[in-house]
Amino acid sequence: MNYIKKSPWILHYDGSSCNGCDIEVLACLTPLYDVERFGIINTGNPKHADILLITGGINEQNADVVRQLYEQMPTPKAVIAIGACAITGGIFKECYNILGGVDKVIPVDVYIPGCAASPESIIDGVVKALELL
Ligand code: SF4
């Protein structure tokens, strides 16, 4: 089995959301929470990413994008669904084009509840994902 031997790099994708959870993910990167001090780097390239952070639900338009991002990531990899929308579709669940949570299209390893999810719980989720890697 392959294990990562370096600091975890994350890829963040915002699906169909209100941007509330999206902003909480960005807060983790600000000096207040400063996840970079743990070596956690935000990358824009799925081929460099170990952990995929997804906020927001899956809809007809982003389903293929999410699948492609996941498939481009090297193994081992982990997926974290952040917030109620990423888990079930949340408040958008009944909308005409919403398919549901992230696990409708790719496997999810860690679920972080909340509306919005807090930066502390997001960091905790990354630590849990590390245990899987
Ligand atoms: S869970 Fe709440 S805060 Fe997060 S994207 Fe959905 S509606 Fe916004």
Backbone and ligand atoms as CSV (ligand in chain L), in Angstrom:
chain,resi,resn,atom,element,x,y,z
A,1,MET,N,N,0.837,-1.194,0.000
A,1,MET,CA,C,0.000,0.000,0.000
A,1,MET,C,C,0.880,1.255,0.000
A,2,ASN,N,N,0.454,2.284,-0.734
A,2,ASN,CA,C,1.200,3.543,-0.777
A,2,ASN,C,C,0.734,4.477,0.333
A,3,TYR,N,N,1.677,5.112,1.005
A,3,TYR,CA,C,1.359,6.134,1.996
A,3,TYR,C,C,2.044,7.418,1.568
A,4,ILE,N,N,1.423,8.575,1.879
A,4,ILE,CA,C,2.102,9.803,1.519
A,4,ILE,C,C,3.227,10.057,2.514
A,5,LYS,N,N,4.319,10.607,2.004
A,5,LYS,CA,C,5.494,10.837,2.844
A,5,LYS,C,C,5.796,12.319,2.931
A,6,LYS,N,N,4.850,13.136,2.567
A,6,LYS,CA,C,5.071,14.585,2.570
A,6,LYS,C,C,3.873,15.280,3.222
A,7,SER,N,N,3.956,16.601,3.332
A,7,SER,CA,C,2.829,17.366,3.844
A,7,SER,C,C,1.644,17.225,2.889
A,8,PRO,N,N,0.419,17.211,3.424
A,8,PRO,CA,C,-0.744,17.025,2.544
A,8,PRO,C,C,-1.072,18.289,1.762
A,9,TRP,N,N,-1.296,18.125,0.490
A,9,TRP,CA,C,-1.738,19.226,-0.343
A,9,TRP,C,C,-3.222,19.032,-0.619
A,10,ILE,N,N,-3.942,20.136,-0.575
A,10,ILE,CA,C,-5.391,20.039,-0.742
A,10,ILE,C,C,-5.833,20.753,-2.027
A,11,LEU,N,N,-6.915,20.222,-2.564
A,11,LEU,CA,C,-7.597,20.865,-3.691
A,11,LEU,C,C,-8.990,21.211,-3.204
A,12,HIS,N,N,-9.390,22.451,-3.419
A,12,HIS,CA,C,-10.707,22.871,-2.963
A,12,HIS,C,C,-11.606,23.140,-4.161
A,13,TYR,N,N,-12.797,22.524,-4.124
A,13,TYR,CA,C,-13.788,22.776,-5.179
A,13,TYR,C,C,-15.108,23.152,-4.522
A,14,ASP,N,N,-15.703,24.239,-4.994
A,14,ASP,CA,C,-16.997,24.678,-4.471
A,14,ASP,C,C,-18.085,24.327,-5.475
A,15,GLY,N,N,-18.980,23.445,-5.056
A,15,GLY,CA,C,-20.072,23.026,-5.937
A,15,GLY,C,C,-21.228,24.002,-5.871
A,16,SER,N,N,-22.418,23.455,-5.722
A,16,SER,CA,C,-23.620,24.285,-5.706
A,16,SER,C,C,-23.895,24.699,-4.264
A,17,SER,N,N,-23.416,25.887,-3.901
A,17,SER,CA,C,-23.481,26.318,-2.502
A,17,SER,C,C,-23.902,27.774,-2.391
A,18,CYS,N,N,-24.020,28.241,-1.154
A,18,CYS,CA,C,-24.283,29.666,-0.910
A,18,CYS,C,C,-22.973,30.404,-0.720
A,19,ASN,N,N,-21.866,29.705,-0.761
A,19,ASN,CA,C,-20.497,30.202,-0.538
A,19,ASN,C,C,-20.128,30.339,0.936
A,20,GLY,N,N,-21.057,30.022,1.831
A,20,GLY,CA,C,-20.757,30.121,3.259
A,20,GLY,C,C,-19.641,29.163,3.663
A,21,CYS,N,N,-19.776,27.887,3.310
A,21,CYS,CA,C,-18.733,26.911,3.648
A,21,CYS,C,C,-17.450,27.190,2.882
A,22,ASP,N,N,-17.593,27.676,1.666
A,22,ASP,CA,C,-16.440,28.036,0.839
A,22,ASP,C,C,-15.570,29.062,1.576
A,23,ILE,N,N,-16.220,30.052,2.156
A,23,ILE,CA,C,-15.489,31.105,2.876
A,23,ILE,C,C,-14.825,30.536,4.131
A,24,GLU,N,N,-15.461,29.557,4.763
A,24,GLU,CA,C,-14.855,28.955,5.964
A,24,GLU,C,C,-13.596,28.168,5.598
A,25,VAL,N,N,-13.599,27.533,4.425
A,25,VAL,CA,C,-12.381,26.851,3.966
A,25,VAL,C,C,-11.267,27.875,3.758
A,26,LEU,N,N,-11.602,28.988,3.134
A,26,LEU,CA,C,-10.593,30.022,2.898
A,26,LEU,C,C,-10.084,30.598,4.213
A,27,ALA,N,N,-10.979,30.669,5.211
A,27,ALA,CA,C,-10.555,31.166,6.530
A,27,ALA,C,C,-9.446,30.297,7.116
A,28,CYS,N,N,-9.482,29.001,6.809
A,28,CYS,CA,C,-8.441,28.092,7.318
A,28,CYS,C,C,-7.062,28.488,6.798
A,29,LEU,N,N,-7.039,29.154,5.650
A,29,LEU,CA,C,-5.762,29.528,5.030
A,29,LEU,C,C,-5.283,30.908,5.470
A,30,THR,N,N,-6.133,31.653,6.170
A,30,THR,CA,C,-5.754,33.001,6.609
A,30,THR,C,C,-4.849,32.914,7.829
A,31,PRO,N,N,-4.199,34.029,8.200
A,31,PRO,CA,C,-3.283,33.985,9.359
A,31,PRO,C,C,-3.948,33.548,10.660
A,32,LEU,N,N,-5.251,33.719,10.809
A,32,LEU,CA,C,-5.900,33.338,12.067
A,32,LEU,C,C,-5.791,31.827,12.314
A,33,TYR,N,N,-6.078,31.018,11.301
A,33,TYR,CA,C,-6.004,29.551,11.449
A,33,TYR,C,C,-4.714,28.985,10.859
A,34,ASP,N,N,-4.279,29.567,9.752
A,34,ASP,CA,C,-2.937,29.335,9.200
A,34,ASP,C,C,-2.552,27.862,9.075
A,35,VAL,N,N,-3.337,27.108,8.294
A,35,VAL,CA,C,-3.029,25.675,8.174
A,35,VAL,C,C,-1.684,25.420,7.488
A,36,GLU,N,N,-1.137,26.435,6.840
A,36,GLU,CA,C,0.168,26.225,6.192
A,36,GLU,C,C,1.260,25.935,7.207
A,37,ARG,N,N,1.038,26.350,8.455
A,37,ARG,CA,C,2.066,26.050,9.471
A,37,ARG,C,C,2.163,24.545,9.714
A,38,PHE,N,N,1.122,23.794,9.332
A,38,PHE,CA,C,1.171,22.329,9.439
A,38,PHE,C,C,1.652,21.695,8.136
A,39,GLY,N,N,2.002,22.535,7.169
A,39,GLY,CA,C,2.449,22.015,5.881
A,39,GLY,C,C,1.315,21.741,4.912
A,40,ILE,N,N,0.089,22.147,5.286
A,40,ILE,CA,C,-1.065,21.919,4.406
A,40,ILE,C,C,-1.089,23.032,3.360
A,41,ILE,N,N,-0.933,22.660,2.108
A,41,ILE,CA,C,-0.849,23.631,1.028
A,41,ILE,C,C,-2.092,23.522,0.151
A,42,ASN,N,N,-2.634,24.659,-0.242
A,42,ASN,CA,C,-3.771,24.696,-1.162
A,42,ASN,C,C,-3.223,24.746,-2.581
A,43,THR,N,N,-3.521,23.731,-3.366
A,43,THR,CA,C,-3.039,23.711,-4.747
A,43,THR,C,C,-4.222,23.797,-5.707
A,44,GLY,N,N,-3.989,24.356,-6.873
A,44,GLY,CA,C,-5.051,24.432,-7.868
A,44,GLY,C,C,-4.987,23.275,-8.853
A,45,ASN,N,N,-4.039,22.371,-8.654
A,45,ASN,CA,C,-3.817,21.287,-9.618
A,45,ASN,C,C,-4.189,19.944,-8.998
A,46,PRO,N,N,-5.212,19.271,-9.524
A,46,PRO,CA,C,-5.606,17.978,-8.940
A,46,PRO,C,C,-4.500,16.939,-8.982
A,47,LYS,N,N,-3.573,17.071,-9.927
A,47,LYS,CA,C,-2.486,16.090,-10.031
A,47,LYS,C,C,-1.477,16.237,-8.899
A,48,HIS,N,N,-1.547,17.352,-8.168
A,48,HIS,CA,C,-0.654,17.567,-7.026
A,48,HIS,C,C,-1.370,17.355,-5.700
A,49,ALA,N,N,-2.655,17.048,-5.742
A,49,ALA,CA,C,-3.467,17.067,-4.521
A,49,ALA,C,C,-3.595,15.682,-3.895
A,50,ASP,N,N,-3.561,15.675,-2.553
A,50,ASP,CA,C,-3.789,14.438,-1.790
A,50,ASP,C,C,-5.210,14.380,-1.253
A,51,ILE,N,N,-5.768,15.551,-0.941
A,51,ILE,CA,C,-7.086,15.618,-0.320
A,51,ILE,C,C,-7.966,16.596,-1.107
A,52,LEU,N,N,-9.161,16.130,-1.442
A,52,LEU,CA,C,-10.128,16.985,-2.146
A,52,LEU,C,C,-11.156,17.484,-1.137
A,53,LEU,N,N,-11.218,18.801,-0.978
A,53,LEU,CA,C,-12.220,19.413,-0.100
A,53,LEU,C,C,-13.355,19.916,-0.979
A,54,ILE,N,N,-14.563,19.459,-0.725
A,54,ILE,CA,C,-15.679,19.918,-1.541
A,54,ILE,C,C,-16.739,20.562,-0.664
A,55,THR,N,N,-17.118,21.767,-1.028
A,55,THR,CA,C,-18.251,22.445,-0.418
A,55,THR,C,C,-19.360,22.515,-1.456
A,56,GLY,N,N,-20.603,22.542,-0.975
A,56,GLY,CA,C,-21.732,22.650,-1.900
A,56,GLY,C,C,-22.154,21.297,-2.450
A,57,GLY,N,N,-23.345,21.276,-2.993
A,57,GLY,CA,C,-23.909,20.036,-3.521
A,57,GLY,C,C,-23.514,19.769,-4.961
A,58,ILE,N,N,-23.992,18.617,-5.434
A,58,ILE,CA,C,-23.726,18.201,-6.816
A,58,ILE,C,C,-24.952,18.528,-7.662
A,59,ASN,N,N,-24.706,19.149,-8.792
A,59,ASN,CA,C,-25.812,19.409,-9.714
A,59,ASN,C,C,-25.483,18.841,-11.091
A,60,GLU,N,N,-26.427,18.988,-12.015
A,60,GLU,CA,C,-26.260,18.383,-13.345
A,60,GLU,C,C,-25.000,18.898,-14.039
A,61,GLN,N,N,-24.626,20.147,-13.767
A,61,GLN,CA,C,-23.491,20.732,-14.474
A,61,GLN,C,C,-22.149,20.385,-13.856
A,62,ASN,N,N,-22.096,20.277,-12.527
A,62,ASN,CA,C,-20.774,20.070,-11.918
A,62,ASN,C,C,-20.442,18.594,-11.662
A,63,ALA,N,N,-21.377,17.696,-11.884
A,63,ALA,CA,C,-21.123,16.278,-11.596
A,63,ALA,C,C,-19.901,15.771,-12.367
A,64,ASP,N,N,-19.817,16.062,-13.644
A,64,ASP,CA,C,-18.676,15.589,-14.441
A,64,ASP,C,C,-17.377,16.255,-14.014
A,65,VAL,N,N,-17.461,17.532,-13.629
A,65,VAL,CA,C,-16.262,18.253,-13.179
A,65,VAL,C,C,-15.696,17.581,-11.929
A,66,VAL,N,N,-16.571,17.274,-10.982
A,66,VAL,CA,C,-16.128,16.637,-9.736
A,66,VAL,C,C,-15.518,15.264,-10.030
A,67,ARG,N,N,-16.161,14.494,-10.895
A,67,ARG,CA,C,-15.620,13.181,-11.269
A,67,ARG,C,C,-14.228,13.315,-11.884
A,68,GLN,N,N,-14.069,14.290,-12.776
A,68,GLN,CA,C,-12.785,14.474,-13.453
A,68,GLN,C,C,-11.695,14.913,-12.480
A,69,LEU,N,N,-12.039,15.807,-11.556
A,69,LEU,CA,C,-11.046,16.244,-10.567
A,69,LEU,C,C,-10.575,15.044,-9.755
A,70,TYR,N,N,-11.530,14.233,-9.314
A,70,TYR,CA,C,-11.207,13.057,-8.493
A,70,TYR,C,C,-10.315,12.084,-9.279
A,71,GLU,N,N,-10.658,11.839,-10.517
A,71,GLU,CA,C,-9.903,10.875,-11.314
A,71,GLU,C,C,-8.484,11.342,-11.613
A,72,GLN,N,N,-8.283,12.674,-11.661
A,72,GLN,CA,C,-6.943,13.206,-11.945
A,72,GLN,C,C,-6.018,13.166,-10.730
A,73,MET,N,N,-6.595,13.020,-9.534
A,73,MET,CA,C,-5.755,12.999,-8.326
A,73,MET,C,C,-5.019,11.664,-8.222
A,74,PRO,N,N,-3.743,11.714,-7.833
A,74,PRO,CA,C,-2.998,10.457,-7.659
A,74,PRO,C,C,-3.470,9.721,-6.405
A,75,THR,N,N,-3.253,8.424,-6.356
A,75,THR,CA,C,-3.539,7.658,-5.145
A,75,THR,C,C,-2.260,7.563,-4.305
A,76,PRO,N,N,-2.377,7.511,-2.975
A,76,PRO,CA,C,-3.616,7.515,-2.197
A,76,PRO,C,C,-4.232,8.910,-2.150
A,77,LYS,N,N,-5.544,8.966,-1.988
A,77,LYS,CA,C,-6.252,10.242,-1.941
A,77,LYS,C,C,-7.455,10.118,-1.024
A,78,ALA,N,N,-7.930,11.263,-0.570
A,78,ALA,CA,C,-9.094,11.274,0.311
A,78,ALA,C,C,-10.004,12.430,-0.099
A,79,VAL,N,N,-11.293,12.256,0.175
A,79,VAL,CA,C,-12.293,13.275,-0.163
A,79,VAL,C,C,-13.025,13.686,1.108
A,80,ILE,N,N,-13.158,14.987,1.299
A,80,ILE,CA,C,-13.880,15.513,2.460
A,80,ILE,C,C,-15.068,16.334,1.964
A,81,ALA,N,N,-16.267,15.961,2.399
A,81,ALA,CA,C,-17.474,16.734,2.086
A,81,ALA,C,C,-17.730,17.694,3.240
A,82,ILE,N,N,-17.739,18.980,2.937
A,82,ILE,CA,C,-17.814,20.005,3.982
A,82,ILE,C,C,-19.166,20.709,3.958
A,83,GLY,N,N,-19.906,20.555,5.036
A,83,GLY,CA,C,-21.177,21.253,5.187
A,83,GLY,C,C,-22.368,20.451,4.692
A,84,ALA,N,N,-23.547,20.868,5.124
A,84,ALA,CA,C,-24.783,20.143,4.822
A,84,ALA,C,C,-25.021,20.002,3.324
A,85,CYS,N,N,-24.669,21.018,2.548
A,85,CYS,CA,C,-24.910,20.939,1.096
A,85,CYS,C,C,-24.053,19.855,0.454
A,86,ALA,N,N,-22.805,19.750,0.888
A,86,ALA,CA,C,-21.916,18.727,0.324
A,86,ALA,C,C,-22.301,17.328,0.799
A,87,ILE,N,N,-22.966,17.249,1.939
A,87,ILE,CA,C,-23.337,15.939,2.483
A,87,ILE,C,C,-24.636,15.425,1.853
A,88,THR,N,N,-25.627,16.320,1.722
A,88,THR,CA,C,-26.945,15.858,1.226
A,88,THR,C,C,-27.552,16.726,0.121
A,89,GLY,N,N,-26.952,17.868,-0.147
A,89,GLY,CA,C,-27.586,18.867,-1.003
A,89,GLY,C,C,-28.095,20.037,-0.161
A,90,GLY,N,N,-28.252,19.767,1.151
A,90,GLY,CA,C,-28.612,20.828,2.107
A,90,GLY,C,C,-29.880,21.574,1.740
A,91,ILE,N,N,-29.830,22.872,1.901
A,91,ILE,CA,C,-31.035,23.682,1.650
A,91,ILE,C,C,-31.401,23.707,0.169
A,92,PHE,N,N,-30.482,23.256,-0.681
A,92,PHE,CA,C,-30.767,23.243,-2.125
A,92,PHE,C,C,-31.277,21.883,-2.602
A,93,LYS,N,N,-31.441,20.961,-1.668
A,93,LYS,CA,C,-31.744,19.565,-2.006
A,93,LYS,C,C,-32.970,19.409,-2.911
A,94,GLU,N,N,-33.970,20.252,-2.712
A,94,GLU,CA,C,-35.201,20.125,-3.484
A,94,GLU,C,C,-35.160,20.886,-4.811
A,95,CYS,N,N,-34.050,21.558,-5.093
A,95,CYS,CA,C,-33.968,22.326,-6.337
A,95,CYS,C,C,-33.975,21.382,-7.551
A,96,TYR,N,N,-34.455,21.869,-8.660
A,96,TYR,CA,C,-34.689,21.018,-9.829
A,96,TYR,C,C,-33.444,20.340,-10.377
A,97,ASN,N,N,-32.271,20.991,-10.231
A,97,ASN,CA,C,-31.072,20.429,-10.861
A,97,ASN,C,C,-30.100,19.811,-9.862
A,98,ILE,N,N,-30.472,19.716,-8.590
A,98,ILE,CA,C,-29.561,19.168,-7.581
A,98,ILE,C,C,-29.685,17.643,-7.523
A,99,LEU,N,N,-28.543,16.970,-7.619
A,99,LEU,CA,C,-28.524,15.504,-7.544
A,99,LEU,C,C,-28.388,15.018,-6.110
A,100,GLY,N,N,-27.786,15.864,-5.244
A,100,GLY,CA,C,-27.594,15.499,-3.841
A,100,GLY,C,C,-26.203,15.861,-3.369
A,101,GLY,N,N,-25.683,15.054,-2.422
A,101,GLY,CA,C,-24.353,15.312,-1.876
A,101,GLY,C,C,-23.254,14.784,-2.771
A,102,VAL,N,N,-22.021,15.026,-2.346
A,102,VAL,CA,C,-20.846,14.653,-3.136
A,102,VAL,C,C,-20.786,13.151,-3.394
A,103,ASP,N,N,-21.251,12.347,-2.403
A,103,ASP,CA,C,-21.149,10.894,-2.583
A,103,ASP,C,C,-22.112,10.344,-3.639
A,104,LYS,N,N,-22.853,11.212,-4.287
A,104,LYS,CA,C,-23.645,10.769,-5.458
A,104,LYS,C,C,-22.739,10.482,-6.655
A,105,VAL,N,N,-21.540,11.115,-6.658
A,105,VAL,CA,C,-20.677,10.945,-7.839
A,105,VAL,C,C,-19.289,10.380,-7.544
A,106,ILE,N,N,-18.769,10.621,-6.336
A,106,ILE,CA,C,-17.456,10.063,-5.983
A,106,ILE,C,C,-17.500,9.569,-4.536
A,107,PRO,N,N,-16.585,8.653,-4.146
A,107,PRO,CA,C,-16.566,8.206,-2.748
A,107,PRO,C,C,-16.099,9.310,-1.809
A,108,VAL,N,N,-16.762,9.433,-0.679
A,108,VAL,CA,C,-16.400,10.433,0.333
A,108,VAL,C,C,-15.845,9.708,1.556
A,109,ASP,N,N,-14.722,10.202,2.086
A,109,ASP,CA,C,-14.082,9.571,3.239
A,109,ASP,C,C,-14.447,10.230,4.556
A,110,VAL,N,N,-14.614,11.547,4.534
A,110,VAL,CA,C,-14.902,12.282,5.772
A,110,VAL,C,C,-16.047,13.260,5.510
A,111,TYR,N,N,-17.022,13.252,6.422
A,111,TYR,CA,C,-18.156,14.187,6.331
A,111,TYR,C,C,-18.043,15.193,7.475
A,112,ILE,N,N,-18.114,16.477,7.130
A,112,ILE,CA,C,-18.048,17.515,8.164
A,112,ILE,C,C,-19.385,18.254,8.180
A,113,PRO,N,N,-20.202,18.026,9.218
A,113,PRO,CA,C,-21.514,18.671,9.256
A,113,PRO,C,C,-21.397,20.164,9.572
A,114,GLY,N,N,-22.499,20.852,9.403
A,114,GLY,CA,C,-22.554,22.269,9.750
A,114,GLY,C,C,-23.127,23.095,8.626
A,115,CYS,N,N,-23.666,24.215,8.982
A,115,CYS,CA,C,-24.195,25.180,8.012
A,115,CYS,C,C,-24.000,26.562,8.620
A,116,ALA,N,N,-22.847,27.115,8.473
A,116,ALA,CA,C,-21.692,26.582,7.755
A,116,ALA,C,C,-20.810,25.728,8.670
A,117,ALA,N,N,-19.970,24.893,8.068
A,117,ALA,CA,C,-18.966,24.158,8.836
A,117,ALA,C,C,-17.934,25.155,9.355
A,118,SER,N,N,-17.469,24.938,10.576
A,118,SER,CA,C,-16.497,25.875,11.170
A,118,SER,C,C,-15.077,25.539,10.708
A,119,PRO,N,N,-14.179,26.522,10.712
A,119,PRO,CA,C,-12.783,26.238,10.359
A,119,PRO,C,C,-12.175,25.162,11.252
A,120,GLU,N,N,-12.532,25.165,12.539
A,120,GLU,CA,C,-11.968,24.151,13.448
A,120,GLU,C,C,-12.377,22.744,13.003
A,121,SER,N,N,-13.648,22.592,12.620
A,121,SER,CA,C,-14.114,21.263,12.212
A,121,SER,C,C,-13.520,20.873,10.858
A,122,ILE,N,N,-13.267,21.843,10.002
A,122,ILE,CA,C,-12.636,21.552,8.707
A,122,ILE,C,C,-11.205,21.042,8.927
A,123,ILE,N,N,-10.465,21.719,9.795
A,123,ILE,CA,C,-9.094,21.285,10.098
A,123,ILE,C,C,-9.114,19.893,10.735
A,124,ASP,N,N,-10.080,19.673,11.611
A,124,ASP,CA,C,-10.227,18.357,12.235
A,124,ASP,C,C,-10.494,17.276,11.172
A,125,GLY,N,N,-11.296,17.620,10.181
A,125,GLY,CA,C,-11.585,16.690,9.094
A,125,GLY,C,C,-10.365,16.362,8.272
A,126,VAL,N,N,-9.512,17.355,8.055
A,126,VAL,CA,C,-8.265,17.117,7.310
A,126,VAL,C,C,-7.368,16.155,8.087
A,127,VAL,N,N,-7.322,16.330,9.407
A,127,VAL,CA,C,-6.517,15.433,10.247
A,127,VAL,C,C,-7.056,14.002,10.150
A,128,LYS,N,N,-8.382,13.867,10.154
A,128,LYS,CA,C,-8.988,12.528,10.013
A,128,LYS,C,C,-8.649,11.921,8.646
A,129,ALA,N,N,-8.670,12.753,7.622
A,129,ALA,CA,C,-8.338,12.261,6.277
A,129,ALA,C,C,-6.879,11.806,6.220
A,130,LEU,N,N,-6.008,12.492,6.946
A,130,LEU,CA,C,-4.595,12.106,6.969
A,130,LEU,C,C,-4.413,10.699,7.491
A,131,GLU,N,N,-5.247,10.326,8.469
A,131,GLU,CA,C,-5.157,8.975,9.025
A,131,GLU,C,C,-5.460,7.926,7.953
A,132,LEU,N,N,-6.281,8.311,6.976
A,132,LEU,CA,C,-6.629,7.381,5.902
A,132,LEU,C,C,-5.522,7.272,4.866
A,133,LEU,N,N,-4.704,8.334,4.782
A,133,LEU,CA,C,-3.637,8.340,3.774
A,133,LEU,C,C,-2.392,7.636,4.282
L,1,SF4,S1,S,-24.089,24.099,4.286
L,1,SF4,FE1,FE,-25.011,26.125,4.704
L,1,SF4,S2,S,-23.274,27.571,4.724
L,1,SF4,FE2,FE,-22.558,25.663,3.747
L,1,SF4,S3,S,-22.837,26.035,1.542
L,1,SF4,FE3,FE,-24.698,24.988,2.312
L,1,SF4,S4,S,-26.141,26.651,2.820
L,1,SF4,FE4,FE,-24.096,27.562,2.638
